[in-house]
Amino acid sequence: MDGSNGERNFCLRNIISLLYGHCLINCVITFQDIKAVPFSLLPSPTDDSSYGDFHRTSSTFFTYFTPVILTVGLVGNIISLLVFRSSGMRKMSASLYLVSLALVDICVLVGYVLPEWIKHGVANNSPNTSFVFLEVNGVCQLRMFLAYFSRMASSWIIVAFTVERFTGVCYPLKSLQRHPMKILVGLTLACCVLVMYKPFLSRPVTHRGGFVICSSMKEYQYEIFIVESLYVVSIFFVPLVIISVLNGSIMRTLFLRNTQTGILTDSTNIRMEFTVILFAISLCYAAFHLPYYIVWCRLQIVTNPKSFVSRNSDFWDYWKGVLNLVRPIYYLNYCSNFFLYCITGAYFRSELARILCCRDQRRHRYRTHIRASRMESLTRQSHLSATNGTENYATYTA
């Protein structure tokens, strides 16, 4: 019996040691920059030489597809801002949430996606090009803050928008007491405070091989690993659960209400439209985030240095290739909302058309005014020339 207990305790100590070692190595693999760890440390399930070709192909895909996402996302979010801030939609509380979401998504594209594309796309395909300015003190901390704050704010604005639609559909009387501006300001301040740890615990770190990268301090490896894990839970898993539960309640309430009344009045059409927009945003949020976070969790497991799985370069070529594929899918979450609004929102489309028509009309009026001014100027000059010619003729005759 004692021998059995001793073996059991020995196995338990080994498991604890294994998990602790796993935490220590993974704390440097942050959610923002998982490629900071030397790729050769990762194990490989196979020795298939095609992984190198897979990595090169996926790297090319990442390099050339990410700028398309950046361009489309910036243009689409700016247009969404103009539409939701127009006179026809700015008075709705739901519009304020979507305006905030567009602003935060722009911040994600500029503060997170653009630097990631420069580091992992342009730099990898142009080895002679240096982007040291992204890793210097000051820029490093600012970049970390923007990347972490904007993504957390984006997730929780969707949660706030879901709560707004939930109260508007399920408890319409209580929805009159909402103050969306106060909610958004409080949410922004809370996100700023919660991610403040990242810039304070980040600095330029020199890794093996002599390259410098903005990463977490090695002195607080275990603590940072715990906080990073909580961060991932707070920006994806917790929001996903809240959004799913509340959307289920909204759909159930709408189904029962339509079954009982069978009538959908004109006064509720726009509220229903915002609810449909919420469903579309929630679906894309889950679909675009899930692949990246599955890979992230998987990498937290396979990078354990005490793993018995063999390690070689082919394996990391494989995982780098996978990351290059799931990153653009993750980025799509921040550029797709404009298309969702156009597809699901009739009021959004009509307001967009009205803005474009007004701009065309103003442009037409401006051009007409310029043309009329030029014609008037030419007529005045012709009249003056004719008058001067008559006066000269009269003088000559006299």
Summary of the structure (lengths in Angstrom):
residues: 398
radius of gyration: 29.5
end to end distance: 141.5
largest distance: 141.5
contacts: 1191
relative contact order: 0.14
helix: 80%
strand: 3%
